[in-house]
Protein backbone atom coordinates (compact mmCIF):
# COMPACT_ATOMS: atom_id res chain seq x y z
CA UNK A 1 0.00 0.00 0.00
CA UNK A 2 1.19 3.53 -0.78
CA UNK A 3 0.38 6.14 1.84
CA UNK A 4 0.75 9.89 1.62
CA UNK A 5 2.49 11.35 4.63
CA UNK A 6 5.14 13.77 5.84
CA UNK A 7 8.25 13.08 7.90
CA UNK A 8 10.28 15.27 10.24
CA UNK A 9 13.59 13.69 9.20
CA UNK A 10 13.64 14.08 5.41
CA UNK A 11 16.54 16.57 5.65
CA UNK A 12 19.03 13.70 6.24
CA UNK A 13 20.92 12.73 3.08
CA UNK A 14 20.60 9.04 3.96
CA UNK A 15 19.04 7.03 6.77
CA UNK A 16 18.49 3.29 7.10
CA UNK A 17 16.96 0.93 9.63
CA UNK A 18 17.28 -2.73 10.55
CA UNK A 19 15.70 -3.94 13.79
CA UNK A 20 18.28 -5.53 16.12
CA UNK A 21 15.51 -6.96 18.35
CA UNK A 22 17.56 -5.62 21.26
CA UNK A 23 14.57 -4.65 23.45
CA UNK A 24 15.88 -1.21 24.46
CA UNK A 25 12.76 0.44 22.99
CA UNK A 26 10.68 -1.61 25.47
CA UNK A 27 12.15 0.18 28.52
CA UNK A 28 10.87 3.58 29.71
CA UNK A 29 11.15 6.16 32.45
CA UNK A 30 7.40 6.81 32.62
CA UNK A 31 4.96 4.13 33.76
CA UNK A 32 2.87 4.06 30.59
CA UNK A 33 2.90 0.87 28.53
CA UNK A 34 2.24 0.16 24.86
CA UNK A 35 -1.06 1.44 23.48
CA UNK A 36 -3.28 -1.28 22.02
CA UNK A 37 -5.86 -1.17 19.26
CA UNK A 38 -8.74 -3.64 19.18
CA UNK A 39 -6.88 -5.62 16.55
CA UNK A 40 -3.77 -5.71 18.76
CA UNK A 41 -5.77 -7.51 21.46
CA UNK A 42 -7.01 -9.99 18.85
CA UNK A 43 -3.47 -10.54 17.55
CA UNK A 44 -2.06 -11.05 21.05
CA UNK A 45 -4.87 -13.51 21.70
CA UNK A 46 -3.46 -15.75 18.99
CA UNK A 47 -0.28 -16.18 21.05
CA UNK A 48 -1.57 -15.91 24.62
CA UNK A 49 -4.68 -16.91 26.47
CA UNK A 50 -4.15 -14.18 29.07
CA UNK A 51 -2.19 -10.93 29.30
CA UNK A 52 -2.33 -7.88 31.55
CA UNK A 53 -3.90 -4.68 30.17
CA UNK A 54 -5.53 -1.51 31.44
CA UNK A 55 -8.73 -1.01 29.47
CA UNK A 56 -9.57 2.46 28.15
CA UNK A 57 -13.05 3.59 27.09
CA UNK A 58 -12.06 5.17 23.81
CA UNK A 59 -12.32 4.33 20.13
CA UNK A 60 -9.19 3.16 18.35
CA UNK A 61 -7.03 2.81 21.47
CA UNK A 62 -8.86 0.33 23.69
CA UNK A 63 -6.17 -0.60 26.25
CA UNK A 64 -2.62 -0.10 27.50
CA UNK A 65 -0.36 -3.11 27.92
CA UNK A 66 0.86 -3.75 31.44
CA UNK A 67 4.35 -2.82 32.63
CA UNK A 68 6.91 -4.15 35.10
CA UNK A 69 9.03 -2.01 37.41
CA UNK A 70 12.71 -2.77 36.77
CA UNK A 71 14.36 -0.25 39.08
CA UNK A 72 13.88 3.22 40.55
CA UNK A 73 11.80 5.05 37.94
CA UNK A 74 12.47 2.38 35.28
CA UNK A 75 9.69 0.34 33.67
CA UNK A 76 9.50 -2.20 30.87
CA UNK A 77 6.91 -4.02 28.84
CA UNK A 78 5.63 -7.19 30.54
CA UNK A 79 7.10 -9.22 27.69
CA UNK A 80 10.68 -8.15 28.45
CA UNK A 81 13.19 -9.58 30.93
CA UNK A 82 15.17 -7.71 33.60
CA UNK A 83 17.58 -6.43 30.95
CA UNK A 84 16.68 -5.47 27.38
CA UNK A 85 16.50 -8.49 25.11
CA UNK A 86 14.32 -10.28 22.57
CA UNK A 87 10.58 -9.66 22.85
CA UNK A 88 8.66 -12.74 24.02
CA UNK A 89 5.82 -12.00 21.53
CA UNK A 90 7.81 -10.40 18.69
CA UNK A 91 5.79 -12.06 15.92
CA UNK A 92 2.52 -10.87 17.51
CA UNK A 93 3.64 -7.45 18.73
CA UNK A 94 1.19 -4.50 18.65
CA UNK A 95 0.88 -1.77 16.01
CA UNK A 96 2.90 0.73 18.06
CA UNK A 97 5.82 -1.72 18.18
CA UNK A 98 5.55 -2.62 14.49
CA UNK A 99 5.75 1.07 13.64
CA UNK A 100 9.01 1.58 15.56
CA UNK A 101 11.36 3.46 15.10
CA UNK A 102 8.66 5.67 13.60
CA UNK A 103 6.46 7.74 15.90
CA UNK A 104 2.97 8.60 14.72
CA UNK A 105 1.73 12.20 14.75
CA UNK A 106 -0.56 14.48 12.75
CA UNK A 107 0.34 17.60 10.77
CA UNK A 108 -1.51 20.93 10.70
CA UNK A 109 -3.38 19.93 7.55
CA UNK A 110 -4.58 16.69 9.19
CA UNK A 111 -2.29 14.32 7.28
CA UNK A 112 -0.12 11.62 8.80
CA UNK A 113 3.20 12.89 10.16
CA UNK A 114 6.02 10.48 11.07
CA UNK A 115 8.82 11.30 13.49
CA UNK A 116 11.85 9.13 14.14
CA UNK A 117 13.26 7.77 17.38
CA UNK A 118 16.99 7.04 17.16
CA UNK A 119 17.97 3.54 18.22
CA UNK A 120 20.86 1.18 17.52
CA UNK A 121 19.05 -0.10 14.44
CA UNK A 122 19.58 3.20 12.61
CA UNK A 123 22.47 3.59 10.21
CA UNK A 124 23.85 6.05 7.68
CA UNK A 125 24.91 3.14 5.47
CA UNK A 126 22.55 0.89 3.47
CA UNK A 127 20.78 -1.77 5.52
CA UNK A 128 17.41 -3.53 5.46
CA UNK A 129 15.07 -0.52 5.10
CA UNK A 130 15.72 2.84 3.48
CA UNK A 131 13.77 5.31 5.63
CA UNK A 132 13.24 7.50 2.60
CA UNK A 133 10.86 4.72 1.52
CA UNK A 134 8.64 4.26 4.56
CA UNK A 135 5.98 2.42 2.58
CA UNK A 136 8.30 -0.56 2.20
CA UNK A 137 8.95 -0.72 5.95
CA UNK A 138 5.24 -0.49 6.77
CA UNK A 139 4.30 -3.08 4.15
CA UNK A 140 6.84 -5.47 5.65
CA UNK A 141 5.68 -5.18 9.28
CA UNK A 142 1.99 -4.22 8.99
CA UNK A 143 -1.06 -6.34 8.39
CA UNK A 144 -3.90 -4.80 6.38
CA UNK A 145 -5.89 -4.04 9.52
CA UNK A 146 -2.94 -2.08 10.94
CA UNK A 147 -3.08 0.39 8.04
CA UNK A 148 -6.77 1.02 8.64
CA UNK A 149 -6.30 1.56 12.37
CA UNK A 150 -3.28 3.81 11.93
CA UNK A 151 -5.31 6.18 9.78
CA UNK A 152 -8.23 6.01 12.21
CA UNK A 153 -5.87 6.75 15.10
CA UNK A 154 -4.72 9.96 13.39
CA UNK A 155 -8.26 11.04 12.56
CA UNK A 156 -9.89 10.18 15.87
CA UNK A 157 -7.24 10.58 18.53
CA UNK A 158 -4.30 12.77 17.51
CA UNK A 159 -6.29 15.47 15.72
CA UNK A 160 -8.38 15.97 18.84
CA UNK A 161 -5.29 16.43 21.03
CA UNK A 162 -3.17 18.62 18.77
CA UNK A 163 -4.72 22.08 18.55
CA UNK A 164 -3.95 24.62 15.84
CA UNK A 165 -2.73 27.11 18.45
CA UNK A 166 0.38 26.24 20.43
CA UNK A 167 1.93 27.73 23.56
CA UNK A 168 5.11 29.67 22.85
CA UNK A 169 6.02 31.45 26.09
CA UNK A 170 4.55 30.95 29.58
CA UNK A 171 2.03 31.93 30.71
CA UNK A 172 -0.09 33.19 27.82
CA UNK A 173 1.82 33.84 24.58
CA UNK A 174 0.44 31.57 21.85
CA UNK A 175 0.96 31.13 18.13
CA UNK A 176 0.52 28.59 15.35
CA UNK A 177 2.71 25.57 14.66
CA UNK A 178 3.98 27.42 11.59
CA UNK A 179 4.99 30.41 13.72
CA UNK A 180 6.78 28.08 16.12
CA UNK A 181 8.65 26.53 13.18
CA UNK A 182 9.77 29.95 11.95
CA UNK A 183 11.05 30.87 15.43
CA UNK A 184 13.22 27.75 15.61
CA UNK A 185 14.54 28.32 12.09
CA UNK A 186 15.76 31.75 13.16
CA UNK A 187 17.29 30.40 16.37
CA UNK A 188 19.04 27.47 14.69
CA UNK A 189 20.33 29.61 11.82
CA UNK A 190 22.55 31.55 14.26
CA UNK A 191 24.23 28.63 16.01
CA UNK A 192 27.80 27.50 15.33
CA UNK A 193 30.75 25.83 17.05
CA UNK A 194 33.59 23.34 16.63
CA UNK A 195 32.51 21.09 19.52
CA UNK A 196 29.11 20.00 20.80
CA UNK A 197 29.67 22.12 23.92
CA UNK A 198 30.28 25.18 21.74
CA UNK A 199 27.14 24.39 19.75
CA UNK A 200 25.20 24.10 23.03
CA UNK A 201 26.42 27.51 24.20
CA UNK A 202 25.71 29.05 20.81
CA UNK A 203 22.19 27.59 20.75
CA UNK A 204 21.50 28.86 24.24
CA UNK A 205 22.67 32.38 23.35
CA UNK A 206 20.66 32.41 20.15
CA UNK A 207 17.45 31.38 21.91
CA UNK A 208 18.08 33.82 24.76
CA UNK A 209 18.53 36.68 22.28
CA UNK A 210 15.25 35.83 20.55
CA UNK A 211 13.39 35.59 23.86
CA UNK A 212 14.72 38.92 25.13
CA UNK A 213 13.60 40.56 21.89
CA UNK A 214 10.08 39.14 22.32
CA UNK A 215 9.37 39.38 26.06
CA UNK A 216 12.33 41.36 27.38
CA UNK A 217 13.60 38.73 29.78
CA UNK A 218 15.78 35.58 29.75
CA UNK A 219 14.40 32.11 30.32
CA UNK A 220 15.01 29.79 33.25
CA UNK A 221 17.06 26.85 32.00
CA UNK A 222 16.40 23.45 33.61
CA UNK A 223 19.23 21.02 32.84
CA UNK A 224 18.91 17.29 33.57
CA UNK A 225 21.07 14.27 32.72
CA UNK A 226 20.22 10.65 32.01
CA UNK A 227 23.80 9.55 32.66
CA UNK A 228 25.70 8.99 35.89
CA UNK A 229 29.33 10.02 36.03
CA UNK A 230 31.72 8.62 38.60
CA UNK A 231 35.16 10.13 38.02
CA UNK A 232 35.88 9.32 34.40
CA UNK A 233 33.42 6.42 34.18
CA UNK A 234 30.00 6.85 32.58
CA UNK A 235 27.01 4.68 33.42
CA UNK A 236 23.65 4.45 31.66
CA UNK A 237 20.56 3.40 33.69
CA UNK A 238 19.54 0.85 31.03
CA UNK A 239 22.78 -0.15 29.27
CA UNK A 240 24.98 -0.07 32.37
CA UNK A 241 28.69 0.81 32.17
CA UNK A 242 29.52 2.56 28.89
CA UNK A 243 33.23 3.26 29.37
CA UNK A 244 35.75 5.87 30.46
CA UNK A 245 36.19 9.42 29.26
CA UNK A 246 39.12 9.55 26.84
CA UNK A 247 39.35 13.26 26.09
CA UNK A 248 38.42 16.64 27.57
CA UNK A 249 37.39 18.17 24.25
CA UNK A 250 36.17 16.57 21.03
CA UNK A 251 36.54 18.79 17.92
CA UNK A 252 33.95 17.96 15.27
CA UNK A 253 34.85 17.38 11.65
CA UNK A 254 32.44 18.77 9.05
CA UNK A 255 30.57 15.48 8.62
CA UNK A 256 29.90 15.01 12.36
CA UNK A 257 29.05 18.68 12.80
CA UNK A 258 26.48 18.42 9.99
CA UNK A 259 24.88 15.41 11.70
CA UNK A 260 24.68 17.21 15.04
CA UNK A 261 22.97 20.18 13.38
CA UNK A 262 20.63 17.81 11.51
CA UNK A 263 19.68 16.21 14.81
CA UNK A 264 18.89 19.64 16.30
CA UNK A 265 16.67 20.43 13.30
CA UNK A 266 14.98 17.03 13.62
CA UNK A 267 14.29 17.64 17.31
CA UNK A 268 12.31 20.81 16.62
CA UNK A 269 10.54 19.31 13.63
CA UNK A 270 9.11 16.60 15.90
CA UNK A 271 6.63 19.17 17.21
CA UNK A 272 6.89 18.27 20.90
CA UNK A 273 6.85 14.51 20.50
CA UNK A 274 9.21 13.16 23.17
CA UNK A 275 9.56 9.44 22.58
CA UNK A 276 5.98 8.06 22.92
CA UNK A 277 4.89 11.17 24.87
CA UNK A 278 3.20 13.96 22.92
CA UNK A 279 3.43 17.00 25.17
CA UNK A 280 1.84 19.59 22.90
CA UNK A 281 1.23 21.92 25.87
CA UNK A 282 4.85 22.58 26.80
CA UNK A 283 6.49 25.92 25.90
CA UNK A 284 9.55 26.87 23.87
CA UNK A 285 11.43 27.28 27.16
CA UNK A 286 10.67 23.65 28.01
CA UNK A 287 11.77 22.48 24.57
CA UNK A 288 15.11 24.27 24.74
CA UNK A 289 15.75 22.85 28.23
CA UNK A 290 15.12 19.31 26.97
CA UNK A 291 17.29 19.78 23.87
CA UNK A 292 20.24 21.36 25.69
CA UNK A 293 20.12 18.54 28.28
CA UNK A 294 20.12 15.90 25.54
CA UNK A 295 23.00 17.58 23.67
CA UNK A 296 24.99 17.85 26.90
CA UNK A 297 24.69 14.08 27.41
CA UNK A 298 25.64 13.43 23.77
CA UNK A 299 28.72 15.62 24.25
CA UNK A 300 29.74 13.59 27.29
CA UNK A 301 29.25 10.29 25.43
CA UNK A 302 31.32 11.47 22.47
CA UNK A 303 34.25 11.90 24.86
CA UNK A 304 34.30 8.12 25.44
CA UNK A 305 36.27 7.96 22.15
CA UNK A 306 39.49 9.82 21.36
CA UNK A 307 38.48 10.26 17.73
CA UNK A 308 34.72 9.66 17.42
CA UNK A 309 33.31 9.15 13.94
CA UNK A 310 29.77 9.58 12.61
CA UNK A 311 28.89 5.97 13.55
CA UNK A 312 29.83 6.58 17.19
CA UNK A 313 27.84 9.83 17.14
CA UNK A 314 24.75 7.95 15.95
CA UNK A 315 25.25 5.41 18.73
CA UNK A 316 25.58 8.23 21.30
CA UNK A 317 22.36 9.75 20.02
CA UNK A 318 20.58 6.40 20.34
CA UNK A 319 21.69 6.09 23.99
CA UNK A 320 19.66 9.21 24.84
CA UNK A 321 17.08 9.76 22.11
CA UNK A 322 15.09 6.58 22.70
CA UNK A 323 14.67 7.68 26.32
CA UNK A 324 13.51 11.21 25.52
CA UNK A 325 10.60 10.85 27.95
CA UNK A 326 13.16 10.91 30.78
CA UNK A 327 14.22 14.46 29.90
CA UNK A 328 10.68 15.66 29.21
CA UNK A 329 9.41 14.19 32.48
CA UNK A 330 12.06 15.95 34.55
CA UNK A 331 11.74 19.27 32.78
CA UNK A 332 7.92 19.27 33.05
CA UNK A 333 6.81 16.60 35.57
CA UNK A 334 3.46 18.33 36.06
CA UNK A 335 2.37 17.71 32.46
CA UNK A 336 3.52 14.08 32.38
CA UNK A 337 1.90 13.38 35.76
CA UNK A 338 -1.35 14.86 34.49
CA UNK A 339 -1.16 12.65 31.42
CA UNK A 340 -0.69 9.56 33.62
CA UNK A 341 -3.67 10.55 35.77
CA UNK A 342 -5.87 11.11 32.72
CA UNK A 343 -4.97 7.73 31.24
CA UNK A 344 -5.44 5.64 34.36
CA UNK A 345 -8.42 7.42 35.90
CA UNK A 346 -10.71 7.19 32.86
CA UNK A 347 -13.94 5.35 33.54
N, C-alpha and C positions, 0 to 999 in steps of 0.2 A: 504493500500500500504506500502511496505517496502523499505525505501530509505537508501542508503549508504551515510554516512556523518561522519564528525568529530565534536567534541565539545571542547570548551576551558575550560570546567568545570567538566570534568570527574574525576578529582582528589578528589572531595568531596566524602565522604563515603556514604552519603545519601542526597537527595535533592528532594523536592516535590513542586507541584504548584497547587493552586486552585484560579481561578480568583475571586476577591472580587467585581468586577465591581465598583471600587471606583473612577475611572476617573483620578487618579493622573498621569497616563502614558500619558494622553491627554494634559498635560500642559508642556510648554517648555520655555527655555530662549534664543532661537534663532527663528526668524520668518520664519520657514520652516515647512509647514504642512505635512500631511500624503501623501506618494507617492501612486499613483493610477495606476493600470494596466487597460487595456481595459475592462477586465471582471469586475473589481471593479466598473467602471462607469455603466456597464450594471446592476450589482447587486444593486447599489444605486438607479438606475432608477426604480427598482421594488417598492421602498419605497417612492421615492420623484419624483416629476415632474420637480423640479429645485433645483440645489445646486451650490455653488460657487467653481470654480476650476481655476487654472492657467494651461493652456494647454502647453505641452512640445512636441517638434517635435522629439521624439525619439521612439525606438521600443517598448519594454515591458512597460516601464514607460511612460504613455501618459499624465499625469497631476499631479498636486499637489493640495490637498484639501485646501480650504481657511482657514484662521485663524482669531481669534479675539484677540485684545489687551486687557489684563486683568489688567495691571498695568505697572509700569516702567520696561521695558525689559521682561515682562511676556506675553506669548501668549498661546492660547489654540485652540483646534479644534473647528470649528464652531458648532459642535453638543454637546458641553459642556456648562454648565452654568457658572456663575461668580466663583463659587467654585467647586472643583472636585466632581463629582457625576456620576450617571448612564448615559451612552451614549444614546442619543436620537435615534440612529439607530443601536443599539448593534447587532441585528439579521442580519443586512445587512452590517456590518462593513467590511472595505477593508482587503486585504491580509496581509498588514503590521500589522494591529491590531490583526488579527486572529493568527498571528505568535507569538505575545507577550506572555511571556517575552523573547522569543528568538529573537536574532538579526542575520540577514543573512549576511554571508560573504563568501569568497572563499579562499581555501588553495593554497599553492604553486603548488600542483599537479593538480589544477583545480577543485577539488571536493568541494561539499558544506561544509561549516564550520559554525557551530552555536555558537554564544556567548550568554551570559545570562545577562539580566538586572535585578538587584535585586529590588523587589517591595514587598509590604505587603502580596502578595499572596504566597510568597516563605516560605517554612517551612523545618525544619530538620526532622519532624515527618510525618508519612504517611498521605497523603491527596489525593485529587482527581487524580492527575497525578504524576507518578514517572518520574522525568526528566532523569532517566537513560534509559527510554523507550520513546523516543521522537516520535516514529512512532504512538503511541497511542494518544498522544496529537494532532498531526497533523491530524490524521484520524478523530478525534472528531470535530475539528474546520474547517477543509478544505473541500472545494468541489473539485471534480475531476479537474476542470479547474485551481484551485489554485496550484495544484501540478505541472502541466505543466508550468505555468507561473513562478513559483519559480525557476525551473530548467533553464528556458530561461533567467530569470533575472541574474542568476549566470553566464551563458555562455556569454550573450550579454553585460551586463552592468558592473558587478563587475570585471570580468577578464580584461576588458579594462582599468579600473582605477587602479588596484593593480599590479604594476610592480614587476618584480623579484628582482630588486635592490631597496634598501631602505636606506634612509638617516640615518646615525648614529650620526655624530657630525657636527654641522654647521662650515664652510659653505659647505665643499665639501668632507667629509669622508663618503663613502657609503659602504654597504655590502649587504648580502642576508638576507632574513627573518630568515634563519637557524642560521646565524652568530649573528643576533640580539637576538635570543632565547638563544644562548649559553652565551652571555654577561649577560643577566638578570639572568640566572641560577647561574652564578658565584657571581653576586652581592647579590642575595637573599640568597645564601648559607651561607653568612657571617653575616647575621643580627640576632639579639637576643634582649631580653629585657623582663622585667616583667610587663611593662605597655605599652600602645599603644605609649605614648610619647617616651619611651625608644626605642621601635621598630623603630619609626620615625627617631630618632637621629642615630641609628645604620644603618638604610637603607641609610640615607644621607651620612654617613661616608664611607660606603662600596662603594657606587656609586662614591663618590669623589675620593677615592683611585684608583678605576679602571680608571677613566677619567684622573687623573694625570699620571698614567702609560702609557696611550695611547697618549695623546696630551701634557702632561706636564703642564697643567693648570686646576684650578677648574672651575666649571660651575656657572652660575648666576641663583640662585634659584628665582622663581617668585611664591610667596605664595598668594593664594586667599581663601576666605571663602564664602560659601553660606549662612551661619547663621549670625544672628544679636544678639549680646550680650549686654544687658543693665543690668549692675550690675551682679546679679546671674541669671537673667532670659534670656532664649534662645528663639528666635523667628525664624521660618522658613518662607520664602517668600510665600510658597504655603499652608502649613499646619497651619500657624499661631503660637500661643504660644505653646511651647512644654513642659515648666516646669522650675523648678529652679535647679541650680547646688547643688548637695547634698554632694559632696566630692571633695577634692583637688587632690586626686590621687586614681586611680582605679587599684589595682593589678589584674593581669589576672591569672585565674586558667589554668591548662593545656588544658582543652577543649576549652575555649575561645581563648587562645593563638593560638591553632592549627587553629581555624577558621579565625583569623586575618591573619595568614600566608597563609592560603589557598586563602583568598581574594586577597592578594598581588600577589600570583602566577596567579590567574585568571585574574587580571588586565593586566599583561604583555602578557598572552596568548591570549588576545582579539585582539592583533595586530593592535593597534591604532584605534579601534572602540570605540568612546565615545558616548554612547547612540545611537541615529540614525545617528550621524555624523561619517563618516569614513575619518579620517585625516591622510592618509597614508604618507603625506609629512612632518609631524612633526619630530623632532629629539628626541634622547634619553633624552636630557636635558629637552625638553618640557614634555615628558612622566613622568619623575621623579618629575617635578614641579606639574603636575596634581595629581599624586598619593600621594605625601606628603601633598598636600592641602586637598585632600579627607580624608586621614587618620587623619589629624589634626581635621577636623570637626567630624569624628567618635569618636575620643578621647573625645572631648567636650561633645558630646551627651551621651556617656557612663556615664559621671559624673552626669547625671540627675537621676541616681539610686545609692543608697549606695552600693548595692551588685548586680550588673548587671549579668544576666545569658546569656546563648547563644541565647535565644529567644529575649532578649532585644538587644543584639549585632546585630542580623539579622535585627531587626527593625531599628536600627541606620544606618546600611548600606543602607537600602532601602530609608531612608530619603535623602541620598546624591547620591546614585548610579543611580537612575532613572533620575537624573538631571545632569548627567556627562557632558552634552554639556555646562553647565554653567562654569565649571572649564576649559574645553578646550577652550571655547570662550575667556575667560579672560587671559589665558596663551598665546594663539596665535590668537588674534583677526584678524590679517591680513589674515590668511588662511581661517577662517570661513567667513569673509566678502567677500573674493574672491569667495568662494563657493556660497554664496547668489547671488552675481552678475552674476555668470555663469548660475545659475538656472533660474533667472528671466529676463535675457537679451537675452535668446535664441530666435531665430526667426524661 
